[in-house]
Structure formats: structure tokens, C-alpha cells
Amino acid sequence: MALQCGIVGLPNVGKSTLFNALTNAKAQSANFPFCTIEPNVGVINVPDDRLAKLAQLVDPQKVLPTTVEIVDIAGLVKGASKGEGLGNQFLANIRMTDAILHVVRCFENDNIVHVDGSVDPVRDKDVIDTELQLKDLESIEKKIQKLERQAKGNDKDAIRGLTVLKKYSAHLNEGNSARSCPVEEEEKVYIEDLDLLTCKPVMYVCNVDEDSVVKGNVHVEKLREAVKNENAEILVICAEIEAEIAQLDSYEERMEFIQDLGLSEPGVNKLIQSAYSLLNLITYFTAGEKEVRAWTIEKGTNAPQAAGVIHTDFEKGFIRAEVIHYDDYVELGSEAQVRDAGKLNIEGKEYTVQDGDVMHFRFNV
């Protein structure tokens, strides 16, 4: 499932450093704007302790984690919506992603130039938001013009669409993002074709200095206050620390390093897990002697569609699913013991797969 999170932000906020730590793809990182021009794409494993536990119980030949794609998008600047910098290209790259990881600079460092000359995360966030909102407003105004022509012919659907789009237009003109526009769920159909940038789910990633990585700092608190009504997640991370962790060879070295800093796990683990959640994704597992594997599906997926992620024939010929809840599998220790305990459930086409389900599909084509 090639769902993507795009890393966005102003130049020199630590996007590429963070991307490198996430993917070890070694994207260029330099102390000047527009260092990243073409978007770098990294396919990264989603850390999941449950997969390791299942593998320990089953002892398979292979263990295959699930993945998520992260895209490092070049730094936006004020005026990007009008083509400033490399604006049009950058905005097009954002449009291709499914969710946004908005990296905000929350550290002081005189050796790293800030594009606006000072560190102010709320101002920086507003610059990015404004550019995305202006681009969305442009898309909405174009569609309004189209629907106005149709409405002249008494097209009732066009008239309804105009009412909805004008709500979005007013909301954006007030400096708000489309995702918070107070419209009914069924009214959102009128903007589906526009793929609005500010409708995408967003997480703010506060890039802090090493001393602030545990408790945050005044910059983080200012940003937290500014976005308190957005229903957005905030993650505090130090990209420089994560880059250092990524260079260590062994798991033991990494754990010793992060524990010395007062952390429980690498920040990139939290970031990947949060990105996965931001995309509304969950994981189910298959477990056998050949492999224990994690599979990605969207929350709310029914059993046949979940089976189709493995192979289309599984969905076409779906008969039933044998489902073990993860906690039952771990508690009892094996599939055989789960069966003996009567905790293996037989589910049909209407079953909604739950995060952590261990599944086996029966099919016939």
C-alpha cells in the first residue's frame, strides 16, 4: 500500500537531516535554501514489538515488517503559492502525498541560517499554512467559477456545490485550513476532486536541540498553544540526535546512547508510528513456519479486502477468515493452543479487521 507522508517546512529546519535518520538514504543536507530540489522517497519499516514477539513464538524462516513511504519535499518559502522559489513544483509534490509531517524549527543555533533571520515556530508554521491555504483558495475559486456557469442553467447540484464551496472560500480567507471547515460529511463530496492541500491530516514535528529533547522548550510551548484548536498531534524530536543514532551499528549501541539521553526509544520510531497512525492505517499479521509478516490496511477494512492485500485471488475467492486476537496468541503461546482453548474465531465477509489480528484466510478460485 503506497501511502505517503510528506515532510514539509521552511528551508533549514532539519527536514533532510530527519529524513536521512528515518531512511538512511543520505539525502543531501546543507546550510542553504533549496538544497533539496527533487523529492527523496524512502520506504521505511514500521517498528512493531508485536511482530518481534510473534516471531519469537513461531520461529519462522523470515520476518517481514510492514512499511510506510516518507517523502522529503524541498523547503517552501513565502510566495510559493505564486511560484516563488520553486513553489509550484513543491506544492505539486505535497499534493501527491496522503498526509503531512510539518517540521518546525524549535532550536537556536547561530551557525544554521534561518531563512527569516530569527527562530519563531508560530510565524514559520503560519508561513507554510498561508501558502497551502492560498493554493487551495485558488483551486476553490476556479471551481466556483465553473459551478456559477452551471448554476445559471438551474443545475440544482451545482447550486448546492456553490453553497459548500463558498463556505470553504470564506473559511480559507479567514486564515484557516480546509480540514477544519464546519461542513457536513456529505458536503465534502464537492471538494473531493480538488485534492486540497490543507485537507490532508497533519502532524507538527518540533525539531529541538539536544537539551530540550526530553521536556521541550519555550518554542515548543508557543507552537503547542498556537495549534491547540487544530486537533493535530505534536511530536518533539532532535534531528541531530536521530542522525547520530542512525550511524550506530548495533541495537545495543543505539539503546545505550538513547538511555544516556534520558529517552526510552529513538524519536524516529515514534515518528514512524505516528505517521502510520496519521494515515489511518492499522496492521494485521500472518504467522507460519515460512514467515511471520505484518500487513498494512486502512482502519475499517473488512476481511475480504484485507485478504486482497496479500493477493487479489484471496479477495475474489474469499470463504472465511480464521482470526486470533494478538493478546490471546501471546498469552497461550501458539496457534494450536489457541485452537484448543477455543479462542480461534471464524469470521465472514462482514468482519472488520482489528489492529493486531493474527489471520489465516480460506479461499477458493
N, C-alpha and C positions, 0 to 999 in steps of 0.2 A: 504494500500500500504506500504509494509515493506521496504522502502528505508532507508538506514542508513548513518549517518555521523560518522566517527571515529575520536575521539580526540587523537592526537599523539603528541609526543615531547620527549625531553630528560627526564631522571628522575628528580624529584624535581623542576619542572617548574610550578606546580599548576594544573595539569590535573585533578587529582581526586578531589581536592577541588572544581574546577569548575564544574565537573560532579555532585558532591553532590548538589551544588547550583542549577543546572539545574533540577535535578530529585528528590532531597531529598531522594535518595536511600541509602545514608550513606555509600558509598564505603569507604573502609579503606584509611586513609591518614596518611602517616608517613614520617619522615625525613630521609629516606634512599632509595637507589635504589631498584627496583623490588618489591616495596610494592604491586603493582597491578600485579597479575600474570595471572589470568583468566580475560577475558574482561567482564566488567559490562555493561549491556544493560539497558537503560532507555527509556521508551516510554513517551514522554512529549507533553503536549498540546502546540499548536502554538498560541501565543497571537494574537488576531484579533479584533480590535474595531468594525469592521463591523458586526461581529456575535452578539456582545452585543447590537448594535443598532437595528438590525433586531429583536432580542428577545424582546427588549423594545416595538417595534411596534406591534409585533404579540402576545405577552404574551402567549407563548406555555407552555405545561406541562414539557417539557425537553429542555435543550440547550446542544448540543454536539459539542465541538470543534474538529478540525482535529489534527492530531498528527504527530510527526516525531521521529525516533529512533536515539538515541545517544549512541555510544559505547565508553567506556573508555578503551583504549588499553595501555598495560604496556609500560613503558618508554624504548625507543630504546637507544642503545649505539653504539659507534664506533665499527665497525666489525660485526654488526648484520647480514649483508648480508652473512657473512661467518659463522654464527651460534654463534657469541659471545653473552654473556649474555644469554637471552632466544630468541635470534634473529629470528630463523626460525619460531617459534610459533607466535611471534609478527607480523612478516611480513605476515604470513598467515591470521592473524586476520584483518590486514589492507586490504588485498586483497578481503575480504568478504564485505567491505563497498563500498558505492557508491560515497562518497566524503570525503575529509579530512579537519578536523579542526586542524591546526598545532599551538599548544600553544607554545609560545616563552617567555622565562623569560626576562622581561624588568624591573626588580626591584632589588635593592640592599638590602641584609639582611644577616648579618654575622651569624645569628642563623640558617639559612637554607643552608645546604651544597650544593654547585654546583658541579656536577659530574666532571667538568673540572677545578674547583678551582677559576673561575672568571666569571663575567657576561659579555657575549658578544653575543648578539642575532644573529648577522650575522654569526658568527662562528657556533653557535648552529643550526641555520637553515641549514647551509651547511653540517653539520654532518648528519642530518636526510636526506636531499636531496641526499647526496652521497650514503648512504646505500640503499635508494629506487632505485636510478639510477643503482647501481651495480647489484641489484637483477633483474631489468628489462633487463640490458645488458646480464645477464646470460640467461634469457628466450629467448632473441632475438638470441643470438649466437647458442643456441640449435636448434632453428627453421631454422637458416641459414644453419646449417649442414644438416638438413633434406632436405631442398629445393635444396641444392647443389647436393645431390644424385639424386633427381628427375630431375634436370635440365640437367644432363648428358644424359638423355633419350630424350632430346629436348622437354621437357614439357614446353610449352610457358607460362602457368600460373605460373609455378614455377620460370621461368626466370624473369617474371615481379615482382613476390613476392620478389625475391632476391634483385632486384634493390631497392625496397622500404625498405626492412629490413636493407640493408646496409646504407641507409640514416639515419635510426633511430640509428643504431650502432655508426655511426660517430658522430651524434648529442649527444648521451649519453656519448660517450668517451670524448667529449669536456666539460663535466660537466653540461650539460643541461638536462632538464626534457623532457620526450616524448611528453607532451601536447603542447610544443612549437616547435616541429619539423616541418619544412616547407615542408609538403607534401600535395598533393591534397586530397580532401574529399574522393574521390572514392578509393584512395590508402590505406586508413585506414582499409579497409577490411582485409588486410594481417596481422594486429595485433590484430584483434577482439578476436581471440581465446586465446590470451596471457594474457588478463586482466591486462595490465601493471599498476603498482602502480603509476607511475608518469604521467599517462594519466588522472588520477582522478582529478576533479576540487578541488582546494584548497583555503582555507581562512586562513590567518595568524591572530592568536589571541594573541595580546600583553598583557601579564599579568603584570600589573604595580602596584606600591604602591598607597596608598590612595591619596597622594598629587598630583599624576600625572594622576589621572583618568579622569579629565576634559580636560586638554591640552596636555597630553602625556609628554614625556621627551626625553633626548638625545638618549636613547636606541631605542625608537620607531622611531625616525627620521632616525637613521642609518639603521634600518630594512626597513623602507619605501623606502629609497634610493636604497637599495640592491635589492628590488623586483619590482622596478618601471617599468621594461620591461616585467613582468610576466603576466600582466593583471589579477592580483589577488587582492582580497579585503583584507583590513586590518581593524581589529576591536580592539579598546583599551578597556580593561576591568580590573577590580581589583577583582580577585577571592575571596580574603578575605572579601571584602565588600559584594560581592554577597552571600557568605556563611552567613554573618550576616543578610542580608535581608531575606534569606530563613528561618531563625529561628524566624522571627517576625510573630505573629499570624494573624493580621488583615491587610487588604488592606490599611486602613488609616495609620497604624503604618509604613508600608513599604514606602508609599508615603511621609510621613513626614521625614523619615530617608533619602531617596534619595534626597529630595529637600534641606535638610540641607547640603548635599554634593555638591549641585550645579548641580544635574543631573535631567533630565526630566522623565526618566523611568529606571527600573532596566536594567543593562547591559545584563543579561541573555535573556531579551525579544528581544533585538537587535540581540543577538547571535542566538537565535532560528529562528527568522525571516530570518536572513542572511543564516543560514544553509538550511532552506526551499527553499530559492531562489537559493542557490548553487546547489541544487539537481534538478533545473529546474522544480520546482513544482509550481502550482497555486491552488487556492481554488474557488470552486463554492458552492452555498448554496441551500438548500431546506428549505422552510418555510411554516409551517402549525400549526394548533392548537395543534397537538400532540407533534411536535418537530420542533425546528429550528436547522439545522445541517450544519456543514462545511464538504465538501468532497475534498479529495486530488486527483489531476490528474496532469499528466505531461503537460507542456506547449505545445500547438499544438494539443491537443486531440480533436477529433470530437465528436459530440453529442451522437451517439450510444455507443461509448466506454466509455464516461463519465457516461452514464446511467448504463453501466455494472459494474461500481464501486459500485453502490447501490445493484444490483442483476443481475446475468447473464441473467435472463429472460427479464429484461428491454432492454438489448442489442439485444438479439435474436429476440424479437418481436417489436422492435422499430418502432413507426409510426411517431411521431414528438415530438418536444420539444417546450414547451412554455417558453419563455425567457424574463426576466425583468432585465434591467441593474440596478445595485445596486443604483446608484445615483438617478434614476427615482423612485425606490421603496421608498427611504428615503425622497425624495422631496414631493412625492404625499401621502405617509403615509400608504398605504395598497394596496393589490393586486386588490381589487375591484376598487379603484380609478385609479390605473394604467390602468386597462381594459377600464374604462370609458374615460380615456384620450387618448386611442388608442396607448399606449406605450408598450403593451404586444406583443412581436414578436413571430410568428410561424416559427420555423426553422426545416429543414430537416436533412437528414443524412450527408450532406456535411458541416454543420455548425461547425466552430471551436469555442469551448467554450472559453470565455474570463474570466480573473480573476475577481471575484466578481459577476458573473452572478447568478441571482436567478432563479432556473429552476424547471419545472414540466414536467415529461415525460409521454407521452401517448404510450402504448404498447399493444400488443395482442399476446398471445402464446396459 
